[in-house]
Amino acid sequence: MRKTTILLIAFAWAGAGCGDSDSEAVAIEFAAKVGAQDFVCNETYDNLGSDDSSLQLSDFRFYVQDVELRNADGEYVAVTLDSNEWQTSNVALLDFEDGCTDLGNEPMNEMVTGTVPAGVYDGLRFKMGVPFELNHENPATAPSPLNLTPMQWDWQGGYKFLRIDSGTFSMTDWRMHLGSTGCDGDPVAGGTTSCSTPNRVDVELAAFDPAVDTVVADFAALVDGAAIQENQADTPVGCMAGPMDSDCGPLFENLGLPFGGSTAGTQSFFSAE
Amino acid sequence: MRRFTSVFVFVLLAVGCGGSDAAEKWVWDLPDTVPEPRVPDDNPMSVEKVELGRFLFYDKRLSGNQTQSCGTCHMQELAFTDGLPQAVGSTGQMHPRGSMSIANAGYAASLTWANETLVRLERQALVPMFGEDPVELGMANREDELLERLRNDARYLEMFAAAFPDERDSINLDSITKALGAFQRSITSFNSKVDRWQQGDSTALNESEQRGMALFFGGTNEAGVADAFECFHCHGGFLFSQSSDDAGQVFDQKFFMNNGLYNLDEQGSYPPGNEGLFDTTGDPADKGRFKPPSLRNIALTAPYMHDGSIETLEEVIDHYARGGRHIESGPYAGDGRDNPNKSALLNGFAITEQEKQDLIAFLRALTDEALRTNPAFSDPFEEQ
């Protein structure tokens, strides 16, 4: 992966030489981990949650939007994302599963690439989510990576911003699907106008050097404090972002999202490494 | 079938006359009493597209394991329902809700039992195809496989090309949902005895049905109460549902209400995971709020309510007469009459046996028998 980064940067520099000397290429690396271990599709991980559970994890994907780097003046500037199969407009899909199960695919994506004004950067900000304007467009005509049906959340009228599954996607397997809920629709206009619970996760990594640092999404941190073996009766095993599913409480807290009357906090799922 | 034969002749003539490949214009066959449905700008109706949609609707290749089609749960003879309390998906998973009739679905202000976001048939089609919770057709992550199945069928190559003449590679997810949307929009049902009565045929309804109609639309019952039954407040209009939309409608008429089926905890809760609009909004005031379904063809679509928990029309009327359902024991025990979210229209009423029979006679007169056998809506794979 490192090799690709360097190649991309070199290519972009070469391109920049042709005229636009004010911008430079940037690649922000992401990694999916479970505590100290790398996430590997279908591996089993132990000591998870408040009840030291074991889970065989079979999917780990999320969208990020509005990626920004902090420059030497302390101001965040937008990363203009490259257009490719993993990125469109201002949204990118990070994909750490390798097709180990039926709902996955072999290609993986562990970085966000784009351009920023030339300069020195030392902080990173983004949201885990799909921008509202794209979240409610027709997924049947959406460009990649918004055309992957396992990431579509059609009954909620949007996308799963985060998808982490265990086992074989059955009703008894622990799963977490997060996206906007409480979305409205207008039969006259033909689409969604607002969502009461957007569920986009604000992430700020105050010390982040894009040249050397990696954004780590840690499943163990996501489920910290969650009783994985327990399940509120008559709710999905795990958390499908249901507002009354108490199993979501600790997970939302770790994502810095308000839940059941609690206020928004700071996320601990993502960190710089 | 005759109609489609003549269509093919028309197409051949058109091609012979100069290579025009434009799809044939769709003509709505509706009584004067009914407006045309809203048609999205990006999915105009055409004869070819509707016919393609009919094939796709009944094609089991649209399910992952090729055991179910849309028509499995939406059977024409039952006004496009399946007779089950709750639907069963292609992998055997039980849906928490029953299959809704799709007759006149093109007029629904929102689709399914309780979901504000689903306002277009094209988008709704993605839910049964790709939904994972519950699995219905089980196509998630198998869209390429689906497209390959269809592309390997010479008939579909022709049908898609005819339905989407401006697209080069027209077999894609967008065109599939558009064809399914167009077909479902074409399934209109306004040929009941009540329709004939409303169009001026004074012999269409017998006396019992007429009495039932008067009671339905606000008549005074034998106990002397005007508009005792309040039926039409939720089930009014040409659709017999207030949740109705059409081409000329300017306002959002989505409509959801709580009819007192459950009250698990005195705070209005319904059985978990099946609490109506609340499932998507999370607002406690939305617990138990569902879309009042169209009462057209209601005699064909038993059992009733979102979870099929009432078996007959008689029992439905008993439920409304009481003003809510009382479940005495078990996990769902509680008195729905006291549900805090219950509509203020449901206060219960006195009803005589004759009034009940008249009301049911009227409801049965909302059945469109032609819908059940109309070849334009039938399973093309059965015919072959």
Interface residues (C-beta under 8 A of the other chain):
Chain A: D102 L103 G104 N105 N138 P139 A140 T141 N147 L148 T149 P150 Q152 D154 W155 Q156 G157 F169 M171 H177 T181 G182 C183 D184 G185 D186 P187 V188 G190 G191 T192 S196 T197 A233 D234 T235 P236 M240 G242 P243 M244
Chain B: R38 P40 Q93 A108 A109 S110 N115 E116 T117 L118 V119 R120 E122 R123 L126 V127 F130 G131 E132 D133 P134 M139 A140 N141 R142 E143 N172 L173 D174 I176 T177 D245 Q249 V250 F251 D252 Q253 K254 P271 P272 G273 F278 D279 T280 T281 G282 D283
